[in-house]
Amino acid sequence: MRVRTSTGVRATDFYGHFFMSNTTDVELAAVDADKAIGVEIKHDDKLTSEDGVYIQVALLYTHRSGQRRLRVLNLALAVAHQLADVYRSAELDVLVNFLTKQAVWASRETPPRAIRDGLTGRCARSLAAYRRHCASPSSVGQLVLPDTARSRPTWVCPLCTRTPACCRSTRCRTSSPRRCERDWVRDVFGVDGPHALDTSVTELPARDNDTSEAVRDLQVVLQGEKAEGAFRKLLLEDRGCDGTVSYIEYLMEIHKTVQKMIASYVDFLCHVHKEIRDLL
């Protein structure tokens, strides 16, 4: 697969499961409708609304029938001269998908803490730029969000929250997944493995171990049942298993970061204004 662009923009980075022997050709073992590749395109020259921006993706592949085929996708984009137009036409699902691919790609060499800080910083800078250049004047203590990205912190927060799989059985932490599966089945059902399960059993047997007691304490509440109200009262925004902040705390962190960025920008403008007055 190769990505071509018009003058003024270029493809700089690719994110996904593939191999690249050079800086332009993306090689994939297989491709279907569920595959997605993130491509970062940067502009390094002046763009005009008359010329626009054009992107072409060409995919050369072998069909399962053995026939060689070439699929070409063309995309024409308008050039926005106002930052507000960029925010207005932004697609949140595409942004989150792209940030996710970047985070997964960076996890090969970057510590999780640095990835979380990077995602939070990008989210805060985006919101600060919107408030600085696009939003109408409002209270400093108000968190202003663009209409097309109101739920962006909602999506970025889970990306920053690692939720490692926690197993109550100590043996599961030190053994292989297959051994863990056998141990869990034996503790809960009292049989040697999944192959020995009796599918006609509709109730879990009471066994004297921590795993069995934890599983038997689970309750299923269907939507619309009387117990749904009591179940909803038990739900709360909790921290991650590794100590990461909850959504409310994360939103407060984003808000404080945006406020600091706005304050720094205002201080910079005041300093520039003072320098100009001194020169005059």
C-alpha positions as CSV (number, residue, x, y, z in Angstrom):
1,M,0.0,0.0,0.0
2,R,1.3,3.5,-0.9
3,V,-0.1,6.9,0.1
4,R,0.4,9.8,-2.3
5,T,-0.5,13.4,-1.6
6,S,-0.7,16.7,-3.4
7,T,1.9,19.5,-3.1
8,G,2.2,21.0,0.4
9,V,1.3,17.9,2.4
10,R,3.0,14.6,2.9
11,A,2.6,11.3,4.8
12,T,5.1,11.2,7.7
13,D,4.1,8.3,10.0
14,F,2.1,5.1,9.8
15,Y,0.5,3.2,12.7
16,G,-0.8,-0.4,12.6
17,H,0.2,-4.0,12.1
18,F,2.3,-4.1,9.0
19,F,5.9,-4.2,7.7
20,M,7.7,-1.4,5.9
21,S,11.0,-2.0,4.0
22,N,11.2,1.7,3.1
23,T,9.5,4.9,4.0
24,T,6.7,4.7,1.5
25,D,5.5,1.1,1.0
26,V,3.2,-0.5,3.6
27,E,3.3,-4.4,3.4
28,L,0.5,-6.4,4.9
29,A,0.1,-10.2,5.2
30,A,-3.6,-9.9,4.7
31,V,-6.3,-7.2,4.6
32,D,-10.0,-7.2,5.0
33,A,-12.8,-4.8,5.9
34,D,-11.9,-4.9,9.6
35,K,-8.3,-3.7,9.1
36,A,-7.4,-0.1,9.8
37,I,-4.1,1.8,9.4
38,G,-3.4,5.2,10.8
39,V,-1.6,7.6,8.6
40,E,-0.3,11.0,9.9
41,I,-0.2,13.7,7.2
42,K,1.6,16.9,7.8
43,H,1.6,20.1,5.8
44,D,4.9,21.7,5.2
45,D,4.1,24.4,2.6
46,K,1.5,27.1,2.0
47,L,-2.0,25.7,1.1
48,T,-4.6,27.6,-0.8
49,S,-8.4,27.1,-0.9
50,E,-8.3,27.2,-4.7
51,D,-5.9,24.2,-4.9
52,G,-7.2,22.2,-2.0
53,V,-5.6,19.0,-0.7
54,Y,-5.7,15.6,-2.4
55,I,-4.8,12.2,-1.0
56,Q,-4.6,9.0,-2.8
57,V,-4.2,5.5,-1.4
58,A,-3.2,2.6,-3.7
59,L,-3.5,-1.0,-2.6
60,L,-2.0,-3.7,-4.7
61,Y,-3.1,-7.2,-3.5
62,T,-3.9,-10.7,-4.5
63,H,-7.5,-11.8,-4.3
64,R,-8.3,-15.2,-2.8
65,S,-9.0,-16.4,-6.3
66,G,-5.4,-15.7,-7.2
67,Q,-6.1,-12.6,-9.3
68,R,-3.9,-9.6,-8.8
69,R,-5.9,-6.4,-8.2
70,L,-5.3,-2.7,-7.6
71,R,-7.7,-0.7,-5.5
72,V,-7.3,3.1,-5.6
73,L,-9.0,5.5,-3.1
74,N,-9.0,9.2,-3.8
75,L,-9.9,11.9,-1.3
76,A,-10.3,15.7,-1.9
77,L,-10.2,18.0,1.1
78,A,-11.0,21.7,1.4
79,V,-8.5,24.0,3.1
80,A,-9.8,25.9,6.2
81,H,-8.5,29.3,6.9
82,Q,-10.2,29.6,10.3
83,L,-9.3,27.3,13.2
84,A,-13.0,27.2,14.2
85,D,-13.8,25.4,10.9
86,V,-11.2,22.7,11.8
87,Y,-12.9,22.0,15.1
88,R,-16.3,22.1,13.5
89,S,-15.5,19.5,10.9
90,A,-13.4,17.2,13.2
91,E,-14.6,13.6,13.7
92,L,-14.1,12.4,17.3
93,D,-14.1,8.7,16.5
94,V,-11.3,9.1,14.0
95,L,-9.2,11.2,16.4
96,V,-9.6,8.7,19.2
97,N,-8.8,5.8,16.9
98,F,-5.7,7.6,15.8
99,L,-4.6,8.5,19.3
100,T,-5.1,4.8,20.3
101,K,-2.9,3.5,17.5
102,Q,-0.2,6.1,18.4
103,A,-0.3,5.1,22.1
104,V,-0.1,1.4,21.3
105,W,2.8,2.0,18.9
106,A,4.6,4.1,21.5
107,S,4.2,1.5,24.2
108,R,7.0,-0.5,22.6
109,E,9.6,1.9,23.9
110,T,7.8,4.4,26.1
111,P,6.8,3.8,29.7
112,P,3.0,3.8,30.4
113,R,3.3,6.9,32.5
114,A,4.8,8.9,29.7
115,I,2.1,7.7,27.3
116,R,-0.6,8.8,29.7
117,D,1.0,12.2,30.2
118,G,1.3,12.6,26.4
119,L,-2.3,11.8,25.8
120,T,-3.5,14.2,28.6
121,G,-1.2,16.9,27.3
122,R,-2.5,16.6,23.7
123,C,-6.1,16.7,24.9
124,A,-5.4,19.8,27.1
125,R,-3.6,21.6,24.3
126,S,-6.4,21.0,21.9
127,L,-9.0,22.3,24.4
128,A,-6.8,25.3,25.3
129,A,-6.4,26.2,21.6
130,Y,-10.1,26.1,21.1
131,R,-10.8,28.3,24.0
132,R,-8.1,30.7,23.0
133,H,-8.9,31.1,19.3
134,C,-12.5,29.9,18.8
135,A,-14.7,30.1,21.9
136,S,-16.6,33.2,23.0
137,P,-15.4,35.0,26.2
138,S,-16.4,33.1,29.3
139,S,-15.5,32.6,33.0
140,V,-12.0,31.4,33.6
141,G,-13.3,28.6,35.9
142,Q,-15.5,27.2,33.1
143,L,-14.3,24.3,31.0
144,V,-15.2,25.1,27.4
145,L,-15.5,22.2,25.0
146,P,-16.1,22.2,21.2
147,D,-19.4,20.7,20.1
148,T,-17.7,18.0,18.0
149,A,-15.4,17.0,20.9
150,R,-17.5,17.3,24.0
151,S,-16.8,13.7,24.9
152,R,-13.1,13.7,24.0
153,P,-12.0,13.6,27.7
154,T,-14.5,10.8,28.2
155,W,-12.6,8.7,25.5
156,V,-9.1,9.8,26.4
157,C,-9.5,8.9,30.0
158,P,-9.9,5.2,29.4
159,L,-6.9,5.3,27.1
160,C,-4.9,6.6,30.1
161,T,-6.2,4.0,32.4
162,R,-4.5,0.6,32.3
163,T,-6.6,-2.1,33.7
164,P,-4.4,-5.2,34.2
165,A,-6.2,-8.5,34.6
166,C,-6.4,-9.4,38.2
167,C,-6.8,-13.0,39.3
168,R,-7.9,-13.8,42.8
169,S,-6.1,-17.1,42.8
170,T,-2.4,-16.9,43.6
171,R,-1.6,-19.9,41.5
172,C,-3.0,-18.1,38.4
173,R,-0.5,-15.3,38.7
174,T,2.5,-17.7,38.6
175,S,1.3,-20.3,36.1
176,S,0.6,-20.5,32.4
177,P,-2.8,-19.4,31.1
178,R,-3.8,-23.0,30.3
179,R,-2.9,-24.1,33.9
180,C,-4.8,-21.1,35.2
181,E,-7.9,-22.1,33.2
182,R,-7.7,-25.7,34.6
183,D,-7.3,-24.5,38.1
184,W,-10.1,-22.0,37.8
185,V,-12.5,-24.7,36.5
186,R,-11.5,-27.1,39.2
187,D,-12.0,-24.5,42.0
188,V,-15.4,-23.4,40.7
189,F,-16.9,-26.6,39.2
190,G,-14.9,-29.3,40.9
191,V,-13.8,-31.0,37.6
192,D,-10.4,-31.5,36.0
193,G,-11.0,-29.2,33.0
194,P,-13.4,-27.6,30.6
195,H,-13.8,-30.9,28.8
196,A,-15.4,-32.4,31.9
197,L,-18.0,-29.7,32.5
198,D,-21.6,-30.9,32.7
199,T,-23.6,-28.5,30.5
200,S,-26.9,-29.5,32.2
201,V,-25.9,-28.0,35.5
202,T,-27.7,-24.7,36.1
203,E,-26.3,-23.8,39.6
204,L,-22.8,-23.4,40.7
205,P,-21.7,-25.9,43.3
206,A,-20.6,-24.6,46.7
207,R,-16.9,-25.3,47.1
208,D,-14.6,-24.3,50.0
209,N,-12.1,-21.9,48.2
210,D,-11.8,-18.2,47.5
211,T,-12.5,-18.4,43.8
212,S,-15.7,-20.4,44.3
213,E,-17.0,-18.0,46.9
214,A,-16.2,-14.9,44.7
215,V,-18.0,-16.4,41.7
216,R,-21.0,-17.5,43.7
217,D,-21.4,-13.9,45.0
218,L,-22.0,-12.6,41.5
219,Q,-25.5,-11.5,40.7
220,V,-27.1,-10.8,37.3
221,V,-29.5,-7.9,37.1
222,L,-31.4,-7.5,33.9
223,Q,-32.5,-4.1,32.6
224,G,-36.0,-3.2,33.8
225,E,-35.9,-5.4,36.9
226,K,-36.8,-4.0,40.3
227,A,-33.2,-4.6,41.5
228,E,-31.9,-2.3,38.8
229,G,-32.4,0.8,40.9
230,A,-30.4,-0.7,43.8
231,F,-27.7,-1.8,41.4
232,R,-27.3,1.7,39.9
233,K,-26.7,3.1,43.4
234,L,-23.7,0.8,43.7
235,L,-22.0,2.2,40.6
236,L,-19.3,4.8,41.0
237,E,-16.4,6.3,39.2
238,D,-13.5,4.4,40.7
239,R,-9.8,4.5,40.2
240,G,-7.9,2.1,38.0
241,C,-6.3,-1.0,39.3
242,D,-2.9,0.6,39.0
243,G,-3.9,3.8,40.9
244,T,-4.9,5.9,37.9
245,V,-7.4,8.7,38.5
246,S,-11.2,8.3,38.0
247,Y,-13.0,10.2,35.2
248,I,-14.0,13.1,37.5
249,E,-10.5,13.5,38.8
250,Y,-9.2,13.3,35.2
251,L,-11.6,16.0,34.1
252,M,-10.4,18.2,36.9
253,E,-6.8,17.6,35.9
254,I,-7.6,18.5,32.3
255,H,-9.4,21.7,33.4
256,K,-6.4,22.8,35.6
257,T,-4.0,22.2,32.7
258,V,-6.1,24.2,30.3
259,Q,-6.3,27.1,32.9
260,K,-2.5,27.1,33.2
261,M,-2.1,27.2,29.5
262,I,-4.5,30.1,29.1
263,A,-2.9,32.0,32.0
264,S,0.6,31.5,30.4
265,Y,-0.7,32.7,27.1
266,V,-2.2,35.8,28.7
267,D,1.0,36.6,30.6
268,F,2.9,36.3,27.3
269,L,0.6,38.7,25.6
270,C,0.9,41.2,28.4
271,H,4.7,40.9,28.2
272,V,4.7,41.5,24.5
273,H,2.3,44.5,24.9
274,K,4.7,46.0,27.5
275,E,7.7,45.5,25.2
276,I,5.9,47.2,22.3
277,R,4.9,50.2,24.6
278,D,8.5,50.5,25.7
279,L,9.7,50.6,22.1
280,L,7.1,53.3,21.2
